[in-house]
Amino acid sequence: MRLVKNIKNNPQNLLLLFALVFIVIGNSFAITTDEENEIKFIVNQQLEAFQDDDFEKAYSFASPTIKKMFSSPEVFRKMVIGGYQAVYRPQSIKMGSVEIIKGVTTLKVYLVDPNGEFVTANYLMEKQENGEWLISGCILSKAESDEI
């Protein structure tokens, strides 16, 4: 209640409050260099597991949300082989940047799929309560460029 009176009596306090809110919100979405490196490591490990047909390992990098959708490594394998050839058998891989897109931590990965098509994979990442990053989705789209 006192804060409301202070804001009414001094409009500068309202500006200060908005500035604090933006600082807090901005910092809650900031990714450190260490976190970016960890995210890239996790995605790279999953891509390597796909190359080795080690779906147990690949599945271990999936978030609980993904594991609810795909109840076992075998179900996960069928989904990947059936719809994600670009990440299952890429000819080439280039890690891009980690960005916050609509509040979701996203790693852009540039791939050349088995047919030679250039693809962008947006890996949606989810930080777990224990601080570990896991993959909560992968959205494939045709790359804007024919270079990676």
Residue frames as qw, qx, qy, qz and C-alpha x, y, z in Angstrom:
[[0.000, 0.885, 0.465, 0.000, 0.00, 0.00, 0.00],
 [0.322, -0.779, 0.106, 0.528, 2.83, 2.34, 0.86],
 [0.422, -0.088, 0.600, 0.674, 4.43, 1.67, -2.55],
 [0.200, 0.661, 0.639, 0.339, 1.18, 2.67, -4.29],
 [0.158, -0.941, -0.208, 0.214, 1.11, 5.98, -2.38],
 [0.422, -0.559, 0.354, 0.619, 4.76, 6.62, -3.24],
 [0.379, 0.214, 0.670, 0.601, 4.07, 5.98, -6.91],
 [0.070, 0.837, 0.523, 0.145, 1.02, 8.31, -6.85],
 [0.268, -0.912, -0.039, 0.307, 2.98, 11.05, -5.12],
 [0.162, -0.699, 0.523, 0.461, 6.10, 10.69, -7.27],
 [0.843, 0.484, 0.006, -0.234, 5.73, 9.54, -10.90],
 [0.279, 0.686, -0.672, 0.018, 9.51, 8.99, -11.07],
 [0.480, -0.275, 0.792, -0.260, 9.00, 6.00, -8.75],
 [0.837, 0.366, 0.300, -0.276, 6.79, 4.44, -11.43],
 [0.578, 0.716, -0.388, -0.045, 9.61, 4.80, -13.96],
 [0.110, -0.563, 0.791, -0.212, 12.00, 3.25, -11.46],
 [0.716, -0.003, 0.620, -0.321, 9.59, 0.34, -10.91],
 [0.819, 0.545, 0.031, -0.177, 9.30, -0.27, -14.68],
 [0.328, 0.732, -0.594, 0.065, 13.09, -0.13, -15.04],
 [0.371, -0.389, 0.799, -0.268, 13.50, -2.70, -12.26],
 [0.827, 0.228, 0.425, -0.289, 10.92, -4.99, -13.86],
 [0.709, 0.667, -0.212, -0.085, 12.71, -4.82, -17.23],
 [0.064, 0.662, -0.729, 0.159, 16.08, -5.52, -15.58],
 [0.577, -0.183, 0.738, -0.298, 14.68, -8.55, -13.73],
 [0.838, 0.416, 0.269, -0.228, 12.89, -9.88, -16.81],
 [0.522, 0.755, -0.394, -0.043, 15.89, -9.24, -19.04],
 [0.091, -0.571, 0.795, -0.185, 18.26, -11.02, -16.67],
 [0.726, -0.028, 0.618, -0.300, 15.93, -13.99, -16.30],
 [0.837, 0.514, 0.164, -0.089, 16.23, -14.55, -20.07],
 [0.170, 0.827, -0.530, -0.079, 19.98, -13.93, -20.34],
 [0.993, 0.042, -0.041, 0.107, 22.13, -16.89, -21.33],
 [0.376, -0.781, 0.438, 0.239, 25.71, -17.03, -20.11],
 [0.409, 0.605, -0.646, -0.222, 28.59, -18.18, -22.31],
 [0.169, -0.232, 0.940, -0.186, 28.88, -21.31, -20.15],
 [0.607, 0.317, 0.586, -0.434, 25.18, -22.09, -20.66],
 [0.613, 0.643, -0.211, -0.408, 25.48, -21.52, -24.41],
 [0.215, 0.503, -0.834, -0.071, 28.43, -23.92, -24.54],
 [0.363, -0.025, 0.874, -0.323, 26.51, -26.49, -22.46],
 [0.672, 0.477, 0.285, -0.489, 23.49, -26.23, -24.78],
 [0.530, 0.635, -0.480, -0.293, 25.68, -26.72, -27.86],
 [0.033, -0.370, 0.922, -0.107, 27.39, -29.68, -26.18],
 [0.548, 0.162, 0.705, -0.420, 24.03, -31.36, -25.38],
 [0.701, 0.581, 0.048, -0.411, 22.72, -30.95, -28.93],
 [0.358, 0.627, -0.675, -0.153, 26.01, -32.11, -30.41],
 [0.253, -0.226, 0.915, -0.216, 25.96, -35.20, -28.16],
 [0.674, 0.340, 0.519, -0.400, 22.47, -36.07, -29.37],
 [0.610, 0.676, -0.256, -0.325, 23.50, -35.60, -33.02],
 [0.127, 0.518, -0.846, -0.003, 26.48, -37.89, -32.44],
 [0.473, 0.000, 0.817, -0.329, 24.21, -40.47, -30.79],
 [0.732, 0.519, 0.169, -0.407, 21.98, -40.41, -33.89],
 [0.430, 0.666, -0.577, -0.196, 25.05, -41.02, -36.07],
 [0.002, -0.327, 0.930, -0.169, 25.88, -44.06, -33.92],
 [0.617, -0.259, -0.581, -0.463, 22.23, -45.25, -33.91],
 [0.312, -0.119, -0.757, 0.561, 22.43, -45.04, -30.11],
 [0.301, -0.576, -0.378, -0.659, 18.85, -44.07, -29.40],
 [0.632, -0.571, -0.455, 0.261, 19.14, -44.80, -25.68],
 [0.452, -0.253, -0.087, 0.851, 21.78, -42.06, -25.46],
 [0.013, 0.311, 0.357, 0.881, 19.93, -39.72, -27.85],
 [0.458, -0.631, -0.545, -0.307, 16.75, -40.15, -25.78],
 [0.579, -0.448, -0.416, 0.539, 18.65, -39.25, -22.59],
 [0.223, -0.060, 0.025, 0.973, 18.97, -35.65, -23.86],
 [0.230, -0.509, -0.561, -0.611, 15.19, -35.29, -24.27],
 [0.232, -0.268, 0.383, -0.853, 13.22, -33.25, -21.75],
 [0.258, 0.183, 0.865, -0.389, 10.46, -34.81, -19.63],
 [0.531, 0.499, 0.127, -0.674, 7.93, -33.21, -22.00],
 [0.486, 0.455, -0.631, -0.397, 9.41, -35.06, -24.98],
 [0.068, 0.146, -0.977, 0.142, 9.63, -38.28, -22.99],
 [0.456, 0.297, 0.610, -0.577, 5.89, -38.01, -22.25],
 [0.605, 0.543, -0.143, -0.564, 5.19, -37.67, -25.97],
 [0.708, 0.402, -0.575, -0.076, 7.57, -40.47, -26.98],
 [0.781, -0.538, 0.134, -0.287, 7.40, -43.05, -24.21],
 [0.867, -0.278, 0.329, 0.253, 10.56, -45.03, -25.03],
 [0.193, -0.569, 0.535, 0.595, 13.78, -44.80, -27.02],
 [0.349, 0.192, 0.843, 0.361, 12.18, -47.10, -29.63],
 [0.216, 0.822, 0.524, -0.059, 9.17, -44.79, -30.12],
 [0.114, -0.859, 0.161, 0.472, 11.58, -41.83, -30.20],
 [0.379, -0.256, 0.712, 0.532, 13.72, -43.65, -32.83],
 [0.357, 0.505, 0.746, 0.247, 10.73, -44.18, -35.12],
 [0.096, 0.935, 0.263, -0.217, 9.80, -40.50, -34.90],
 [0.225, -0.731, 0.386, 0.517, 13.36, -39.33, -35.64],
 [0.365, -0.076, 0.787, 0.493, 13.93, -41.70, -38.57],
 [0.287, 0.608, 0.727, 0.135, 10.46, -41.01, -39.97],
 [0.112, 0.932, 0.332, 0.098, 10.48, -37.22, -39.79],
 [0.239, -0.932, 0.218, 0.165, 13.89, -35.85, -38.93],
 [0.899, 0.261, 0.084, 0.341, 16.32, -37.17, -41.55],
 [0.279, 0.841, -0.178, 0.428, 18.19, -33.86, -41.46],
 [0.363, -0.724, 0.486, -0.330, 19.27, -34.45, -37.86],
 [0.939, -0.144, 0.306, -0.066, 19.41, -38.25, -38.13],
 [0.800, 0.080, 0.360, 0.473, 21.77, -38.39, -41.12],
 [0.158, 0.951, -0.033, -0.265, 23.12, -34.90, -41.87],
 [0.788, 0.446, -0.024, 0.423, 25.82, -34.47, -44.49],
 [0.362, 0.342, -0.249, 0.831, 27.05, -31.37, -42.68],
 [0.433, -0.760, -0.471, 0.113, 26.42, -29.60, -39.35],
 [0.293, 0.360, -0.205, 0.862, 27.18, -26.07, -38.18],
 [0.307, -0.606, -0.609, 0.408, 26.19, -24.84, -34.74],
 [0.079, 0.701, 0.195, 0.682, 24.66, -21.40, -34.75],
 [0.014, -0.337, 0.429, -0.838, 23.83, -19.09, -31.89],
 [0.209, -0.465, -0.819, 0.263, 21.65, -19.52, -28.84],
 [0.137, -0.286, -0.113, -0.942, 18.79, -17.03, -28.79],
 [0.201, 0.335, 0.736, -0.553, 15.71, -16.38, -26.72],
 [0.202, -0.137, -0.582, -0.776, 12.77, -16.65, -29.11],
 [0.583, -0.445, -0.309, -0.605, 9.35, -15.86, -27.63],
 [0.580, -0.601, 0.367, -0.410, 10.74, -16.66, -24.18],
 [0.988, -0.054, 0.145, 0.022, 12.21, -20.03, -25.23],
 [0.289, -0.674, 0.594, 0.330, 15.95, -20.71, -25.24],
 [0.855, 0.478, 0.178, -0.089, 16.67, -21.83, -28.81],
 [0.414, -0.483, 0.586, 0.503, 19.81, -23.09, -30.51],
 [0.679, 0.644, -0.098, -0.339, 19.99, -22.67, -34.28],
 [0.576, -0.287, 0.698, 0.314, 21.76, -25.52, -36.05],
 [0.526, 0.624, -0.275, -0.508, 22.45, -25.38, -39.78],
 [0.659, -0.109, 0.741, 0.068, 22.40, -28.72, -41.57],
 [0.443, 0.346, -0.583, -0.587, 22.61, -30.28, -45.00],
 [0.822, -0.043, 0.408, -0.395, 20.16, -33.18, -45.08],
 [0.649, -0.101, 0.715, 0.240, 20.81, -36.55, -46.83],
 [0.574, 0.636, 0.483, 0.182, 19.33, -35.16, -50.07],
 [0.477, 0.159, 0.124, 0.856, 21.61, -32.11, -50.10],
 [0.141, -0.812, -0.354, -0.442, 18.92, -29.67, -48.92],
 [0.221, 0.259, -0.439, 0.832, 19.95, -26.88, -46.56],
 [0.528, -0.617, -0.554, -0.186, 17.93, -26.98, -43.34],
 [0.053, -0.481, 0.455, -0.748, 17.77, -24.92, -40.16],
 [0.595, -0.392, -0.699, 0.057, 16.99, -26.86, -36.99],
 [0.228, -0.609, 0.243, -0.719, 15.72, -24.76, -34.11],
 [0.549, -0.155, -0.777, 0.265, 16.42, -26.75, -30.95],
 [0.443, -0.700, -0.042, -0.558, 14.12, -25.68, -28.13],
 [0.467, 0.164, -0.718, 0.489, 15.92, -26.07, -24.83],
 [0.608, -0.669, -0.211, -0.373, 14.52, -26.46, -21.34],
 [0.152, 0.476, -0.671, 0.548, 16.50, -25.87, -18.16],
 [0.679, -0.361, -0.638, -0.050, 15.70, -28.47, -15.50],
 [0.532, -0.826, -0.033, -0.182, 15.39, -27.82, -11.77],
 [0.835, -0.378, 0.131, 0.378, 18.84, -29.37, -11.28],
 [0.080, -0.795, 0.293, 0.525, 20.32, -26.83, -13.74],
 [0.452, -0.054, 0.772, 0.443, 20.74, -29.32, -16.58],
 [0.426, 0.443, -0.208, -0.761, 19.68, -28.32, -20.09],
 [0.477, 0.152, 0.860, 0.098, 17.56, -30.80, -22.09],
 [0.085, 0.006, -0.572, -0.816, 16.02, -30.69, -25.56],
 [0.368, 0.362, 0.645, -0.563, 12.29, -29.96, -25.52],
 [0.642, 0.653, 0.360, -0.179, 11.73, -29.82, -29.27],
 [0.354, -0.271, 0.535, 0.718, 13.28, -29.42, -32.69],
 [0.509, 0.733, 0.307, -0.332, 11.66, -27.43, -35.46],
 [0.527, -0.051, 0.556, 0.641, 13.05, -27.94, -38.96],
 [0.406, 0.826, 0.200, -0.336, 12.70, -25.38, -41.72],
 [0.735, 0.501, 0.147, 0.432, 14.24, -24.81, -45.13],
 [0.502, -0.424, -0.018, 0.754, 17.37, -22.73, -44.67],
 [0.239, 0.910, 0.130, -0.313, 17.33, -19.15, -45.92],
 [0.131, 0.793, -0.533, -0.263, 20.75, -19.69, -47.45],
 [0.959, 0.230, -0.168, -0.002, 22.54, -22.42, -49.38],
 [0.407, 0.528, -0.574, 0.475, 25.59, -22.02, -47.16],
 [0.754, -0.632, -0.171, -0.057, 26.39, -23.33, -43.74]]
